[in-house]
């Protein structure tokens, strides 16, 4: 049996759009409880994905700024 690789991680834009849609659906009105819980769980997972991507981007920017000779932030 072939091993299955995990699905590719969504881009920030994809994850953020999916999060936005989940929030809209929750805010739009009454949902069956199981659907509302599923959307909430999806939202939490997507928010974590977005935060992880943003944390990695911030780290990359910090590294670039440290490696830039003669450059100081704000100049």
N, C-alpha and C positions, 0 to 999 in steps of 0.2 A: 504494500500500500504506500503511495507517495505521500510525503509529508506536505501539509498545506502551509504556505507562508502566510503571515498575517497580512490583512489588507493594508494597502498603503495609507499612510497618515494623510488626512486632508490638509490642504493649504490653510493658512490663516483665513483667507477670504471665504473659502468653502465652509470652514468651521463657524466663522462669525455669522455668515448668512443662515446656516442651519440653526444656530442659536437664536438669531433674530426671529426666525419663523416659529420656533418652539415657544418663545416668549409671547409672540403675537397670538398664537393659538391658545395659550393659557389665559391671556388677557381678554380674548374675544368673548368669552362667555362660558356657560356651563358645559363641561365635558363629563363623560362618564368617568368615574373615579379611577378605573384602571388606565384609561387613556391619559388623564391628567397626571397620574403618578409616572407613567412612562415618559411623558413630555418633560416633566420635572427632572427625572433621572438623566434624560438626554441633555437637557440644559446644563446640568451640573457637569456632566462629562465634557460637553463642548466648551464650557467656560474654562475648564482645566486645560483642555487642548490649546485654547487661545492664549491663556496665561503662560503655558509652557513655551509656546512659539514666541511670545513677546519677551519672555525672560531670556531666551536664547538670542534673540535679536539685540537686546540691550547688552548682553555680554559681548557679542561680536562688535558692536559699536564701541564699547569700552576698550576692547583689545585694539581696535584700529586706532583709536585716539592715543593710546599708550605707545603704539608702534610708530606713529607719525612723528618724524624728526622735526623739531622746531615749531610744531603746531601746539597751541594751547587752546582748550575749550573757550569759546566765547570770542575768539578773534577772527 
